[in-house]
Amino acid sequence: MPAAKKEEEKVEVKKEQVYRAPAKLEPERNIYKWTAPLRPFIRKDRDFWVSVIAIASLGGLILFIIEGVMPVILIISLIFLYYILTTVEPEDIEYKITNYGIKIEDKRTDWGDIARFWFTKRFNTQLVIFEIFHMPGRLEFVINQKDREAVRSALKDYLEEEEAPPSYLDKAASWFSKKIPGNK
């Protein structure tokens, strides 16, 4: 009987060791912050929209004959979405690099969810792109030209700067965008 009591006491000691209070974490602090537009933006001219409407009409007619009205509704809704994105200028928001991760407004992506980063240019706008481990796979932040080196130096302590090779989808989208007149 006394041996059984000793075993119970050992088990209780082990339980106490497992459920210790967590160590205090360092408070979140900003390393660098900047304000920039929410997304890259460029207005499209009349030639671009005439080309898009002509291509969509032809494709819609073919899909209507083959499949019915639903694909045509999808094409119309996608063109409407793209029209809105190219006519409404994006608002300026605040981006932050903290010791815990990267924040857009108040939404944070932790360092453990980010693989690498690189810089690129789209529509004459500088972007910093982060490859992340979950959907959607990438985060793209607009940066000002004057902020580029400060952002790079703030990120180099946490991530590796390495450009990811373009995927098949990236290559197809790039090829298609070069074929549409007015979209360079």
Helices and strands as residue ranges (DSSP letters): H 2-18, E 30-37, H 46-66, H 70-87, E 92-98, E 101-104, E 107-110, G 111-113, E 114-122, E 125-132, E 138-143, G 145-147, H 148-155, E 160-161, H 168-179
